[in-house]
Amino acid sequence: MVGVIERTANTACRLITRDGPDRKTVRGHRKRNSIWCDVTMEVEMDWNRVEGNWKQVRGKVQEKWGKLTDDDLNVINGRRDQLEGKIQERYGYHKEQIHQELNDWFTAQGW
């Protein structure tokens, strides 16, 4: 996965990832403080560490979000979008809340 951070004049940032030749994912965040945006984008780009070490990381994920079952964690298999969806399903959180909570959790891990 290749990621590019794009900043616009109104301090909005978008992370563009190319998951394949024809597939592109764009995530955007707006905040007056552009430093927050840079940290968020860094977390997004480093998520591949979680995917690569999912067997070790899944225990920490289950400690944080205990309502996730072993079957859920097997299906997630390190994919962030799957993890966000399962947390939303189990806890009823709003999508932006999950996104920020995952970023905060990832940053706190110190990877």
C-alpha positions in Angstrom: 0.0 0.0 0.0 1.3 3.4 -0.9 0.1 6.5 0.9 0.2 10.1 0.0 -0.8 13.0 2.3 -2.4 15.8 0.5 -3.0 19.1 2.3 -5.4 21.7 0.9 -5.5 25.4 1.5 -8.2 25.2 4.2 -5.9 22.9 6.3 -7.9 19.8 5.3 -5.8 16.7 4.8 -6.5 13.6 2.8 -4.6 10.3 2.8 -4.8 8.7 -0.5 -3.8 5.0 -0.6 -3.6 2.8 -3.6 -4.7 -0.7 -2.7 -4.4 -1.9 -6.3 -4.1 -0.6 -9.8 -7.8 0.6 -10.0 -8.6 0.9 -6.3 -8.1 4.1 -4.3 -9.1 4.9 -0.8 -9.4 8.6 0.4 -9.7 9.5 4.0 -10.0 13.1 5.1 -9.8 15.1 8.3 -10.5 18.7 9.1 -9.1 20.5 12.0 -7.6 24.0 12.5 -4.4 22.5 14.0 -2.7 20.8 11.1 -0.4 18.9 13.4 -3.3 16.8 14.5 -3.9 16.0 10.9 -0.3 14.9 10.3 -0.3 12.6 13.3 -3.6 11.0 12.1 -2.1 10.4 8.7 1.0 8.9 10.2 -1.1 6.4 12.2 -3.0 5.5 9.0 0.1 4.8 7.1 1.7 2.7 9.9 -1.3 0.5 10.3 0.5 -2.1 8.2 2.5 -3.0 11.3 -0.7 -4.1 13.0 -1.6 -6.2 9.9 1.8 -7.8 9.8 1.8 -8.7 13.5 -1.9 -9.5 14.0 -1.3 -12.7 16.0 0.6 -10.7 18.6 -1.6 -7.6 18.4 -5.0 -9.2 18.7 -4.6 -9.8 22.4 -4.1 -6.1 23.0 -7.1 -5.4 20.8 -9.2 -7.8 22.8 -8.0 -6.2 26.1 -9.2 -2.8 24.8 -12.4 -3.9 23.2 -13.4 -7.0 25.2 -16.8 -7.4 23.4 -14.9 -8.6 20.3 -15.0 -12.4 20.0 -12.3 -14.7 18.8 -14.3 -15.3 15.7 -14.5 -11.5 15.2 -10.7 -11.2 15.5 -10.2 -14.0 13.0 -12.4 -12.3 10.5 -10.7 -8.9 11.1 -7.2 -10.4 10.5 -5.5 -7.0 11.1 -7.6 -5.0 8.6 -8.5 -1.6 10.0 -11.7 -1.2 8.2 -12.9 -4.6 9.5 -11.9 -3.7 13.0 -13.7 -0.4 12.9 -16.8 -2.1 11.6 -16.8 -4.8 14.3 -16.3 -2.2 17.1 -19.2 -0.2 15.7 -21.3 -3.3 15.6 -20.5 -4.5 19.1 -20.4 -1.1 20.9 -22.7 1.1 18.8 -20.1 3.8 18.5 -20.3 6.5 15.8 -17.8 6.0 12.9 -15.7 9.1 13.7 -15.5 8.1 17.4 -14.2 4.7 16.4 -11.7 6.1 14.0 -10.3 8.6 16.6 -10.3 5.9 19.3 -8.3 3.5 17.1 -5.8 6.3 16.3 -5.4 7.1 20.0 -4.9 3.5 20.9 -2.4 2.9 18.1 -0.4 6.0 19.1 -0.4 4.9 22.8 1.1 1.5 21.8 4.4 3.2 20.8 5.0 1.1 17.7 
